[in-house]
Protein backbone atom coordinates (compact mmCIF):
# COMPACT_ATOMS: atom_id res chain seq x y z
CA UNK A 1 0.00 0.00 0.00
CA UNK A 2 2.80 2.35 0.89
CA UNK A 3 4.50 1.54 -2.42
CA UNK A 4 1.49 2.60 -4.45
CA UNK A 5 1.19 5.79 -2.37
CA UNK A 6 4.83 6.58 -3.06
CA UNK A 7 4.40 6.02 -6.80
CA UNK A 8 1.32 8.27 -6.82
CA UNK A 9 3.28 10.98 -5.02
CA UNK A 10 6.17 10.72 -7.48
CA UNK A 11 3.75 10.98 -10.41
CA UNK A 12 2.13 14.06 -8.90
CA UNK A 13 5.52 15.78 -8.58
CA UNK A 14 6.33 15.28 -12.27
CA UNK A 15 5.97 18.18 -14.74
CA UNK A 16 2.54 18.54 -16.32
CA UNK A 17 3.78 17.31 -19.69
CA UNK A 18 5.20 14.17 -18.10
CA UNK A 19 1.91 13.49 -16.34
CA UNK A 20 0.05 14.06 -19.61
CA UNK A 21 2.36 11.66 -21.44
CA UNK A 22 1.91 9.06 -18.71
CA UNK A 23 -1.88 9.37 -18.90
CA UNK A 24 -1.82 9.13 -22.70
CA UNK A 25 0.34 6.00 -22.61
CA UNK A 26 -1.91 4.42 -19.99
CA UNK A 27 -4.90 5.14 -22.25
CA UNK A 28 -3.24 3.76 -25.40
CA UNK A 29 -1.93 0.52 -23.88
CA UNK A 30 -5.46 -0.51 -22.87
CA UNK A 31 -6.32 -0.85 -26.58
CA UNK A 32 -3.00 -1.81 -28.24
CA UNK A 33 -4.52 -3.31 -31.37
CA UNK A 34 -6.50 -0.19 -32.19
CA UNK A 35 -3.48 2.08 -31.94
CA UNK A 36 -1.17 -0.21 -33.89
CA UNK A 37 -3.80 -0.20 -36.64
CA UNK A 38 -4.08 3.59 -36.48
CA UNK A 39 -0.31 3.92 -36.68
CA UNK A 40 -0.23 1.78 -39.83
CA UNK A 41 -3.06 3.82 -41.35
CA UNK A 42 -1.15 7.01 -40.59
CA UNK A 43 1.90 5.70 -42.45
CA UNK A 44 -0.07 4.46 -45.47
CA UNK A 45 -2.03 7.71 -45.63
CA UNK A 46 1.22 9.66 -45.76
CA UNK A 47 2.51 7.36 -48.50
CA UNK A 48 -0.52 8.04 -50.70
CA UNK A 49 -0.32 11.76 -49.98
CA UNK A 50 3.30 12.03 -51.08
CA UNK A 51 3.22 10.06 -54.32
CA UNK A 52 1.82 11.12 -57.66
CA UNK A 53 -1.77 10.12 -58.56
CA UNK A 54 -0.70 7.43 -61.03
CA UNK A 55 1.53 5.74 -58.45
CA UNK A 56 -1.19 6.02 -55.83
CA UNK A 57 -3.65 4.28 -58.16
CA UNK A 58 -1.17 1.46 -58.78
CA UNK A 59 -0.56 1.00 -55.05
CA UNK A 60 -4.26 0.87 -54.23
CA UNK A 61 -5.13 -1.34 -57.20
CA UNK A 62 -2.66 -3.96 -55.96
CA UNK A 63 -4.45 -3.98 -52.61
CA UNK A 64 -8.00 -3.86 -53.88
CA UNK A 65 -10.42 -6.64 -52.93
CA UNK A 66 -12.05 -6.59 -56.34
CA UNK A 67 -13.43 -9.70 -58.03
CA UNK A 68 -10.22 -10.27 -59.97
CA UNK A 69 -7.95 -10.24 -56.91
CA UNK A 70 -10.39 -12.26 -54.78
CA UNK A 71 -9.98 -15.02 -57.35
CA UNK A 72 -6.21 -14.78 -57.78
CA UNK A 73 -4.81 -13.66 -54.39
CA UNK A 74 -7.63 -13.40 -51.82
CA UNK A 75 -5.60 -13.67 -48.60
CA UNK A 76 -3.12 -11.00 -49.63
CA UNK A 77 -5.69 -8.41 -50.65
CA UNK A 78 -8.05 -9.12 -47.74
CA UNK A 79 -5.21 -8.28 -45.35
CA UNK A 80 -3.58 -5.39 -47.21
CA UNK A 81 -6.86 -3.70 -48.17
CA UNK A 82 -7.55 -3.09 -44.48
CA UNK A 83 -4.37 -1.02 -44.13
CA UNK A 84 -5.48 1.90 -46.29
CA UNK A 85 -8.13 4.59 -45.83
CA UNK A 86 -10.75 5.11 -48.53
CA UNK A 87 -12.45 8.47 -48.20
CA UNK A 88 -12.06 10.93 -45.34
CA UNK A 89 -8.80 11.82 -43.66
CA UNK A 90 -6.78 10.07 -40.98
CA UNK A 91 -7.94 12.49 -38.22
CA UNK A 92 -11.58 11.54 -38.80
CA UNK A 93 -10.70 7.87 -38.51
CA UNK A 94 -8.65 8.58 -35.41
CA UNK A 95 -11.83 9.98 -33.86
CA UNK A 96 -14.00 7.09 -35.06
CA UNK A 97 -11.50 4.50 -33.81
CA UNK A 98 -11.46 6.10 -30.38
CA UNK A 99 -15.26 6.26 -30.23
CA UNK A 100 -15.89 2.68 -31.42
CA UNK A 101 -12.80 0.48 -31.68
CA UNK A 102 -11.22 1.50 -28.38
CA UNK A 103 -14.23 0.65 -26.18
CA UNK A 104 -14.83 -2.55 -28.17
CA UNK A 105 -11.24 -3.74 -27.72
CA UNK A 106 -11.22 -2.89 -24.03
CA UNK A 107 -14.52 -4.67 -23.49
CA UNK A 108 -13.97 -7.77 -25.62
CA UNK A 109 -10.22 -8.09 -25.37
CA UNK A 110 -7.87 -7.72 -28.32
CA UNK A 111 -8.40 -11.22 -29.77
CA UNK A 112 -12.20 -11.10 -29.75
CA UNK A 113 -12.27 -7.52 -30.97
CA UNK A 114 -10.04 -8.23 -33.96
CA UNK A 115 -12.08 -11.35 -34.70
CA UNK A 116 -15.23 -9.23 -35.01
CA UNK A 117 -13.45 -6.67 -37.19
CA UNK A 118 -11.95 -9.39 -39.41
CA UNK A 119 -15.26 -11.24 -39.77
CA UNK A 120 -17.02 -8.04 -40.79
CA UNK A 121 -14.24 -7.04 -43.20
CA UNK A 122 -13.99 -10.44 -44.90
CA UNK A 123 -17.68 -11.32 -44.84
CA UNK A 124 -18.89 -7.95 -46.09
CA UNK A 125 -16.24 -7.91 -48.81
CA UNK A 126 -17.39 -11.24 -50.23
CA UNK A 127 -21.07 -10.36 -49.93
CA UNK A 128 -20.68 -6.97 -51.59
CA UNK A 129 -18.42 -8.28 -54.34
CA UNK A 130 -20.88 -11.12 -54.81
CA UNK A 131 -23.60 -8.56 -55.47
CA UNK A 132 -21.32 -6.83 -57.94
CA UNK A 133 -20.55 -10.16 -59.66
CA UNK A 134 -24.27 -10.87 -59.94
CA UNK A 135 -24.80 -7.42 -61.47
CA UNK A 136 -22.05 -8.05 -64.02
CA UNK A 137 -23.52 -11.44 -64.89
CA UNK A 138 -26.97 -9.89 -65.41
CA UNK A 139 -25.58 -7.10 -67.55
CA UNK A 140 -26.35 -4.45 -64.90
CA UNK A 141 -22.66 -3.55 -64.51
CA UNK A 142 -19.88 -3.49 -67.12
CA UNK A 143 -17.42 -6.44 -67.26
CA UNK A 144 -14.53 -4.14 -66.36
CA UNK A 145 -16.14 -3.75 -62.90
CA UNK A 146 -14.22 -6.89 -61.87
CA UNK A 147 -11.26 -4.49 -61.45
CA UNK A 148 -13.14 -1.90 -59.39
CA UNK A 149 -11.13 -0.42 -56.52
CA UNK A 150 -12.36 -1.77 -53.20
CA UNK A 151 -10.23 -1.16 -50.13
CA UNK A 152 -10.45 0.50 -46.74
CA UNK A 153 -11.43 -0.09 -43.14
CA UNK A 154 -15.10 0.92 -43.15
CA UNK A 155 -16.53 -2.63 -43.22
CA UNK A 156 -14.55 -3.59 -40.14
CA UNK A 157 -15.63 -0.36 -38.46
CA UNK A 158 -19.30 -1.02 -39.24
CA UNK A 159 -19.05 -4.49 -37.70
CA UNK A 160 -17.50 -3.14 -34.52
CA UNK A 161 -20.09 -0.35 -34.32
CA UNK A 162 -22.77 -3.03 -34.44
CA UNK A 163 -21.24 -5.41 -31.88
CA UNK A 164 -21.11 -2.56 -29.33
CA UNK A 165 -24.90 -2.99 -29.17
CA UNK A 166 -24.33 -5.71 -26.58
CA UNK A 167 -22.26 -3.44 -24.35
CA UNK A 168 -25.18 -1.03 -23.89
CA UNK A 169 -27.74 -1.76 -21.19
CA UNK A 170 -31.39 -2.35 -21.99
CA UNK A 171 -33.60 -0.60 -23.15
CA UNK A 172 -31.04 1.76 -24.74
CA UNK A 173 -29.47 -1.22 -26.48
CA UNK A 174 -32.49 -1.55 -28.76
CA UNK A 175 -32.53 2.15 -29.57
CA UNK A 176 -28.84 2.03 -30.47
CA UNK A 177 -29.30 -1.08 -32.65
CA UNK A 178 -32.24 0.51 -34.45
CA UNK A 179 -30.20 3.65 -35.08
CA UNK A 180 -27.24 1.69 -36.48
CA UNK A 181 -29.45 -0.46 -38.72
CA UNK A 182 -31.41 2.57 -39.89
CA UNK A 183 -28.26 4.56 -40.67
CA UNK A 184 -26.70 1.85 -42.82
CA UNK A 185 -30.01 0.81 -44.40
CA UNK A 186 -30.50 4.41 -45.49
CA UNK A 187 -27.12 4.20 -47.21
CA UNK A 188 -28.33 1.19 -49.22
CA UNK A 189 -31.53 2.99 -50.23
CA UNK A 190 -29.73 6.19 -51.22
CA UNK A 191 -26.62 4.77 -52.90
CA UNK A 192 -27.85 1.45 -54.29
CA UNK A 193 -24.29 0.28 -54.82
CA UNK A 194 -22.23 -2.69 -53.73
CA UNK A 195 -20.33 -0.64 -51.11
CA UNK A 196 -23.48 0.30 -49.22
CA UNK A 197 -24.52 -3.36 -49.36
CA UNK A 198 -21.14 -4.21 -47.85
CA UNK A 199 -21.61 -1.77 -45.00
CA UNK A 200 -25.07 -3.10 -44.17
CA UNK A 201 -23.75 -6.68 -44.38
CA UNK A 202 -20.93 -5.77 -41.98
CA UNK A 203 -23.48 -4.46 -39.48
CA UNK A 204 -25.43 -7.73 -39.66
CA UNK A 205 -22.21 -9.69 -39.17
CA UNK A 206 -21.34 -7.56 -36.14
CA UNK A 207 -24.76 -8.21 -34.64
CA UNK A 208 -24.33 -11.92 -35.34
CA UNK A 209 -21.16 -11.89 -33.17
CA UNK A 210 -23.31 -11.85 -30.03
CA UNK A 211 -22.07 -15.28 -28.83
CA UNK A 212 -18.51 -14.03 -28.33
CA UNK A 213 -19.77 -11.10 -26.24
CA UNK A 214 -21.55 -13.30 -23.70
CA UNK A 215 -19.94 -13.26 -20.31
CA UNK A 216 -17.78 -10.23 -21.01
CA UNK A 217 -17.69 -7.95 -17.96
CA UNK A 218 -18.80 -4.34 -18.11
CA UNK A 219 -21.70 -2.40 -19.54
CA UNK A 220 -22.51 1.10 -20.69
CA UNK A 221 -25.53 3.05 -19.48
CA UNK A 222 -25.77 6.27 -21.53
CA UNK A 223 -28.30 7.87 -19.18
CA UNK A 224 -26.26 7.21 -16.05
CA UNK A 225 -23.12 8.41 -17.82
CA UNK A 226 -24.87 11.58 -18.94
CA UNK A 227 -26.07 12.32 -15.42
CA UNK A 228 -22.58 11.76 -14.04
CA UNK A 229 -21.10 14.18 -16.57
CA UNK A 230 -23.72 16.79 -15.76
CA UNK A 231 -22.91 16.57 -12.05
CA UNK A 232 -19.25 17.17 -12.85
CA UNK A 233 -19.82 20.33 -14.89
CA UNK A 234 -17.83 23.15 -13.28
CA UNK A 235 -20.63 25.70 -13.67
CA UNK A 236 -23.34 23.45 -12.20
CA UNK A 237 -24.59 24.85 -8.89
CA UNK A 238 -24.61 22.42 -5.94
CA UNK A 239 -27.95 21.27 -4.64
BAVODREN-460322 format. One record per residue: residue number from 1; residue in one letter; z, y, x of N, C-alpha, C in turn. Coordinates in steps of 0.001 Angstrom, whole numbers, plus 500000, padded with zeros to 6 digits. Example, Ala and Ser with C-alpha at 12.3 -4.5 7.8 and 13.67 -1.06 7.14 Angstrom:
BEGIN
num|residu|n.z|n.y|n.x|ca.z|ca.y|ca.x|c.z|c.y|c.x
1|a|507800|494310|513190|507800|495500|512300|507800|496700|513200
2|s|507080|497750|512850|507140|498940|513670|507870|500030|512900
END
This chain:
BEGIN
num|residu|n.z|n.y|n.x|ca.z|ca.y|ca.x|c.z|c.y|c.x
1|x|500000|498794|500829|500000|500000|500000|500000|501254|500862
2|x|500823|501194|501926|500892|502355|502804|499576|502568|503535
3|x|498856|501419|503813|497580|501544|504501|496557|502267|503656
4|x|496523|501932|502370|495553|502603|501492|495903|504070|501329
5|x|497215|504401|501295|497630|505792|501190|497216|506579|502422
6|x|497337|505933|503593|496941|506584|504834|495443|506859|504857
7|x|494651|505845|504429|493202|506024|504402|492803|507141|503450
8|x|493482|507217|502288|493184|508273|501321|493512|509637|501908
9|x|494611|509711|502669|494976|510978|503284|493980|511396|504349
10|x|493512|510416|505155|492525|510722|506173|491225|511204|505546
11|x|490816|510576|504433|489594|510978|503750|489718|512392|503201
12|x|490891|512732|502689|491095|514059|502130|491034|515135|503206
13|x|491418|514791|504443|491421|515775|505520|490043|515965|506144
14|x|489078|515136|505777|487729|515281|506328|487056|516533|505781
15|x|486041|517049|506503|485260|518180|505971|484593|517807|504656
16|x|484253|518817|503861|483684|518544|502539|482401|517740|502620
17|x|481572|518036|503670|480309|517313|503778|480525|515846|504120
18|x|481584|515562|504875|481895|514167|505199|482393|513430|503959
19|x|483195|514113|503152|483663|513494|501905|482505|513254|500957
20|x|481559|514211|500914|480391|514064|500051|479529|512878|500511
21|x|479353|512765|501826|478561|511660|502361|479230|510321|502075
22|x|480554|510285|502200|481294|509058|501914|481152|508664|500449
23|x|481238|509644|499551|481104|509367|498119|479689|508894|497793
24|x|478685|509525|498430|477298|509133|498184|477042|507705|498651
25|x|477570|507360|499822|477388|506003|500337|478094|504989|499455
26|x|479285|505324|498984|480006|504418|498087|479221|504194|496796
27|x|478558|505250|496319|477747|505141|495100|476522|504263|495349
28|x|475843|504478|496466|474601|503757|496761|474866|502270|496981
29|x|475916|501929|497705|476119|500524|498067|476531|499653|496883
30|x|476836|500270|495743|477133|499487|494540|475858|499042|493836
31|x|474711|499576|494238|473419|499148|493680|472416|499090|494826
32|x|472608|498184|495788|471762|498195|496996|470293|497928|496707
33|x|470016|497020|495776|468625|496692|495483|467846|497873|494948
34|x|468465|498640|494082|467806|499807|493503|467427|500804|494578
35|x|468322|501052|495521|468059|502082|496519|467129|501601|497630
36|x|467127|500314|497916|466110|499794|498833|464737|499954|498209
37|x|464630|499645|496919|463361|499800|496199|462916|501262|496190
38|x|463844|502163|495910|463522|503592|495916|463073|504060|497295
39|x|463706|503539|498334|463317|503922|499694|461885|503477|499990
40|x|461541|502264|499573|460169|501778|499774|459183|502644|498996
41|x|459531|502978|497755|458652|503824|496940|458476|505204|497558
42|x|459522|505719|498186|459407|507011|498852|458398|506937|499996
43|x|458473|505864|500779|457548|505702|501897|456117|505557|501396
44|x|455898|504684|500411|454532|504460|499929|453968|505704|499243
45|x|454828|506465|498583|454368|507713|497969|453908|508697|499025
46|x|454632|508769|500133|454237|509657|501218|452930|509192|501872
47|x|452744|507885|501947|451498|507358|502512|450308|507828|501687
48|x|450405|507645|500363|449304|508040|499478|449076|509553|499533
49|x|450137|510302|499655|450020|511761|499683|449319|512254|500934
50|x|449438|511515|502033|448920|512027|503301|447616|511364|503751
51|x|446992|510592|502866|445678|510058|503222|444638|510674|502287
52|x|443386|510560|502653|442336|511122|501816|442156|510273|500557
53|x|441567|510834|499508|441440|510119|498234|440731|508772|498335
54|x|439710|508682|499174|438975|507426|499305|439865|506335|499903
55|x|440636|506700|500925|441549|505738|501535|442643|505337|500556
56|x|443141|506314|499805|444169|506016|498806|443655|505019|497776
57|x|442425|505212|497327|441839|504281|496353|441727|502881|496933
58|x|441344|502785|498202|441217|501464|498833|442576|500781|498955
59|x|443597|501555|499322|444947|500998|499444|445424|500458|498103
60|x|445271|501255|497062|445770|500865|495743|444946|499733|495132
61|x|443645|499736|495405|442799|498665|494873|443222|497322|495444
62|x|443597|497291|496710|444036|496035|497337|445333|495521|496731
63|x|446094|496394|496110|447393|496023|495553|447398|496005|494030
64|x|446247|496079|493452|446117|496142|491998|446203|494751|491373
65|x|446975|494636|490306|447075|493361|489580|446003|493294|488503
66|x|444750|493523|488911|443659|493412|487951|443275|491940|487789
67|x|442358|491680|486865|441971|490302|486567|441384|489595|487785
68|x|440629|490329|488581|440034|489726|489777|441108|489260|490754
69|x|442062|490115|491076|443092|489759|492049|444080|488736|491493
70|x|444329|488752|490191|445218|487743|489606|444621|486344|489694
71|x|443307|486277|489840|442651|484981|490020|442569|484568|491482
72|x|442447|485545|492381|442222|485216|493787|443488|485273|494642
73|x|444392|486217|494371|445613|486343|495190|446763|486871|494328
74|x|447184|486091|493337|448178|486597|492374|449536|486936|492976
75|x|450056|486100|493859|451404|486335|494399|451421|487624|495204
76|x|450410|487800|496041|450368|489002|496883|450347|490273|496044
77|x|449464|490340|495061|449348|491587|494307|450518|491791|493346
78|x|451103|490711|492837|452261|490875|491949|453444|491484|492702
79|x|453565|491144|493984|454650|491721|494793|454297|493141|495232
80|x|453127|493309|495824|452791|494610|496417|452523|495685|495366
81|x|452090|495287|494163|451826|496299|493137|453097|496988|492673
82|x|454242|496330|492871|455519|496906|492451|456132|497808|493513
83|x|455370|498129|494539|455871|498976|495629|455177|500336|495658
84|x|454454|500648|494581|453710|501904|494516|453949|502538|493160
85|x|453928|503852|493113|454165|504590|491873|452836|504994|491264
86|x|452679|504706|489980|451474|505105|489249|451871|506171|488238
87|x|451470|507389|488477|451805|508472|487547|453207|508999|487796
88|x|453353|510318|487693|454656|510926|487945|454952|510970|489434
89|x|455957|511702|489802|456337|511818|491202|457573|510999|491509
90|x|457857|510841|492805|459023|510075|493223|460329|510645|492668
91|x|460517|511976|492614|461779|512493|492060|462032|512047|490616
92|x|460992|511974|489809|461196|511543|488422|461622|510084|488377
93|x|461070|509265|489253|461490|507866|489295|462874|507715|489899
94|x|463214|508594|490813|464589|508584|491346|465585|508801|490210
95|x|465273|509736|489321|466138|509981|488167|466173|508771|487237
96|x|465005|508222|486913|464941|507086|486004|465650|505863|486585
97|x|465520|505642|487876|466188|504498|488502|467701|504655|488445
98|x|468176|505881|488608|469621|506096|488536|470143|505964|487114
99|x|469336|506341|486136|469766|506255|484739|469749|504811|484239
100|x|468749|504027|484671|468579|502682|484111|468821|501552|485118
101|x|468176|501591|486259|468316|500481|487203|469717|500390|487797
102|x|470298|501526|488153|471624|501502|488779|472670|500858|487867
103|x|472832|501308|486617|473823|500647|485767|473494|499182|485500
104|x|472205|498850|485407|471834|497451|485170|472214|496577|486365
105|x|471938|497052|487575|472280|496256|488760|473784|496114|488923
106|x|474518|497179|488668|475974|497105|488778|476561|496163|487742
107|x|476003|496165|486566|476511|495328|485484|476132|493854|485663
108|x|474858|493599|485948|474376|492228|486026|474571|491596|487400
109|x|474687|492429|488429|474632|491912|489784|473189|491961|490270
110|x|473008|492063|491568|471676|492278|492127|470708|491154|491768
111|x|471138|489897|491847|470230|488784|491601|469753|488760|490150
112|x|470657|488926|489201|470248|488898|487799|469415|490129|487450
113|x|469793|491256|487993|469030|492483|487727|467594|492356|488209
114|x|467403|491882|489439|466040|491768|489962|465274|490688|489228
115|x|465978|489686|488699|465305|488650|487918|464728|489235|486632
116|x|465486|490116|485983|464986|490771|484769|463776|491641|485104
117|x|463905|492448|486161|462809|493329|486553|461560|492532|486913
118|x|461734|491439|487641|460590|490614|488047|459948|489939|486842
119|x|460770|489411|485930|460228|488756|484739|459419|489742|483904
120|x|459927|490950|483751|459207|491962|482979|457912|492359|483680
121|x|457983|492548|484988|456804|492956|485760|455711|491890|485702
122|x|456080|490647|485974|455097|489563|486014|454602|489225|484605
123|x|455544|489052|483674|455159|488677|482321|454289|489721|481651
124|x|454683|490983|481749|453911|492052|481110|452557|492224|481769
125|x|452485|491996|483082|451192|492086|483763|450215|491053|483224
126|x|450671|489812|483103|449771|488764|482612|449418|488968|481143
127|x|450374|489416|480346|450073|489642|478932|449083|490790|478751
128|x|449304|491880|479470|448406|493028|479321|447019|492731|479873
129|x|446963|492066|481015|445661|491717|481576|444975|490655|480714
130|x|445773|489832|480049|445189|488877|479115|444512|489579|477953
131|x|445149|490638|477462|444533|491437|476396|443233|492062|476889
132|x|443262|492574|478119|442056|493166|478684|440960|492119|478843
133|x|441321|490909|479312|440344|489837|479450|439729|489457|478109
134|x|440567|489419|477076|440061|489132|475730|439072|490212|475289
135|x|439414|491480|475577|438528|492585|475197|437197|492494|475930
136|x|437220|492108|477202|435976|491947|477955|435148|490816|477353
137|x|435810|489707|477045|435107|488557|476478|434466|488892|475139
138|x|435118|489743|474350|434589|490110|473033|433611|491285|473091
139|x|433376|491784|474283|432453|492899|474422|433069|494246|474080
140|x|434418|494300|473971|435102|495545|473651|435438|496357|474903
141|x|435281|495763|476062|435495|496450|477336|434386|496007|478288
142|x|433972|496862|479206|432882|496507|480124|433316|495431|481118
143|x|432400|494608|481605|432738|493558|482575|433406|494085|483843
144|x|433048|495307|484245|433642|495864|485470|435144|496131|485315
145|x|435673|496019|484092|437102|496248|483865|437966|495201|484552
146|x|437348|494104|485031|438135|493106|485777|438670|493706|487074
147|x|438104|494844|487504|438550|495505|488736|439380|496756|488457
148|x|439826|496920|487225|440605|498099|486856|441885|498183|487692
149|x|442230|499393|488126|443477|499581|488871|444673|499350|487961
150|x|445581|498510|488405|446795|498228|487640|447924|497976|488632
151|x|448759|498958|488827|449868|498839|489775|450990|499751|489288
152|x|452150|499622|489905|453263|500498|489553|454505|499727|489131
153|x|455546|500492|488828|456864|499909|488565|457302|500067|487110
154|x|456422|500565|486256|456847|500915|484903|457145|499703|484027
155|x|456471|498573|484255|456781|497373|483467|458193|496877|483787
156|x|458514|496836|485059|459862|496413|485454|460911|497362|484885
157|x|460608|498657|484913|461540|499640|484371|461742|499433|482879
158|x|460661|499190|482145|460764|498979|480699|461622|497759|480385
159|x|461475|496701|481171|462296|495511|480951|463770|495764|481173
160|x|464081|496537|482207|465484|496862|482500|466050|497811|481449
161|x|465249|498772|481007|465676|499652|479914|466075|498817|478709
162|x|465283|497796|478404|465556|496965|477233|466799|496101|477408
163|x|466981|495508|478579|468122|494595|478759|469452|495341|478709
164|x|469437|496647|478982|470669|497436|478886|471190|497518|477451
165|x|470376|497105|476491|470831|497015|475100|472138|496259|475005
166|x|472262|495186|475780|473418|494292|475667|474642|494804|476407
167|x|474491|495903|477126|475650|496561|477744|476337|497487|476751
168|x|475608|497968|475767|476110|498966|474818|476871|498278|473694
169|x|477988|498849|473306|478811|498243|472258|478153|498427|470900
170|x|478469|497507|469982|478006|497649|468606|478772|498782|467929
171|x|478192|499520|466974|476846|499397|466397|475789|500188|467156
172|x|476202|500917|468230|475259|501764|468956|474180|500941|469645
173|x|474498|499672|469930|473516|498777|470526|472242|498705|469691
174|x|472409|498601|468390|471243|498451|467507|470434|499751|467433
175|x|471125|500868|467480|470427|502151|467468|469624|502321|468754
176|x|470213|501944|469874|469526|502032|471162|468305|501117|471174
177|x|468462|499871|470724|467354|498922|470702|466217|499431|469819
178|x|466577|499976|468657|465553|500510|467756|464813|501677|468407
179|x|465546|502522|469121|464925|503648|469803|463969|503197|470894
180|x|464377|502201|471684|463521|501692|472761|462264|501047|472183
181|x|462434|500191|471170|461281|499536|470550|460340|500563|469918
182|x|460926|501544|469239|460114|502567|468595|459335|503394|469599
183|x|459982|503744|470715|459326|504564|471738|458104|503842|472314
184|x|458280|502572|472679|457176|501846|473297|456144|501389|472269
185|x|456563|501139|471037|455597|500806|469985|454713|502010|469679
186|x|455293|503193|469716|454508|504412|469499|453440|504551|470584
187|x|453777|504155|471801|452795|504197|472882|451609|503296|472600
188|x|451869|502112|472024|450782|501193|471673|449899|501810|470603
189|x|450530|502397|469580|449772|502994|468468|448918|504160|468954
190|x|449489|504988|469817|448781|506186|470268|447716|505876|471308
191|x|448028|505013|472268|447098|504774|473378|446102|503658|473091
192|x|446585|502593|472454|445714|501450|472149|445005|500929|473396
193|x|445756|500823|474487|445177|500280|475708|446056|499158|476242
194|x|445547|498474|477267|446274|497307|477772|447579|497703|478461
195|x|447654|498921|479014|448889|499357|479675|450021|499527|478679
196|x|449740|500130|477542|450777|500295|476522|451217|498943|475976
197|x|450280|497996|475872|450644|496635|475476|451575|496023|476521
198|x|451293|496290|477786|452148|495791|478855|453556|496346|478773
199|x|453676|497628|478502|455004|498234|478391|455797|497631|477225
200|x|455130|497473|476084|455827|496898|474930|456202|495436|475210
201|x|455322|494711|475878|455622|493324|476246|456824|493261|477185
202|x|456893|494194|478124|458018|494227|479067|459340|494455|478340
203|x|459309|495301|477322|460515|495537|476522|460949|494246|475830
204|x|460007|493530|475237|460335|492273|474569|460885|491246|475558
205|x|460326|491226|476754|460828|490314|477787|462249|490687|478186
206|x|462502|492002|478339|463856|492443|478660|464858|492053|477583
207|x|464477|492192|476331|465358|491791|475239|465573|490278|475231
208|x|464556|489535|475631|464663|488079|475671|465560|487585|476809
209|x|465950|488482|477722|466827|488108|478837|468295|488097|478438
210|x|468579|488147|477166|469968|488154|476689|470822|487036|477291
211|x|470304|485792|477400|471169|484718|477928|471786|485015|479285
212|x|471089|485727|480172|471668|485971|481493|472675|487124|481461
213|x|472772|487817|480337|473759|488898|480233|475088|488402|479667
214|x|475076|487209|479088|476298|486701|478452|477383|486469|479494
215|x|478562|486918|479167|479689|486739|480059|479816|487785|481139
216|x|478884|488724|481220|478994|489767|482220|480057|490768|481788
217|x|480967|491124|482672|482037|492054|482311|481521|493476|482167
218|x|482224|494253|481352|481889|495660|481204|481100|495930|479946
219|x|481211|497154|479472|480460|497605|478302|480375|499124|478352
220|x|479493|499652|477530|479307|501103|477491|479396|501566|476049
221|x|480358|502468|475790|480525|503055|474467|480115|504521|474569
222|x|478937|504885|474063|478466|506267|474225|479356|507291|473539
223|x|479958|506926|472418|480818|507868|471701|482095|508122|472492
224|x|482731|507049|472953|483951|507205|473744|483675|507972|475034
225|x|482540|507691|475653|482185|508405|476877|481958|509881|476603
226|x|481287|510187|475497|481056|511582|475132|482350|512329|474873
227|x|483290|511687|474195|484583|512322|473931|485342|512568|475226
228|x|485277|511603|476137|485965|511765|477417|485386|512943|478197
229|x|484067|513067|478198|483431|514179|478905|483796|515519|478274
230|x|483868|515546|476956|484239|516793|476285|485656|517216|476638
231|x|486560|516240|476732|487948|516573|477086|488062|517114|478500
232|x|487098|516749|479352|487152|517168|480753|486418|518479|481013
233|x|485802|519054|479982|485108|520326|480181|486088|521409|480604
234|x|485760|522168|481643|486717|523154|482171|487031|524284|481201
235|x|486094|524582|480283|486330|525699|479374|486959|525283|478042
236|x|487208|523929|477907|487795|523448|476661|489268|523841|476607
237|x|489718|524445|475527|491111|524851|475406|491973|523630|475084
238|x|493187|523546|475665|494065|522424|475388|494553|522472|473949
239|x|494841|521308|473395|495358|521273|472051|495227|519945|471427
END
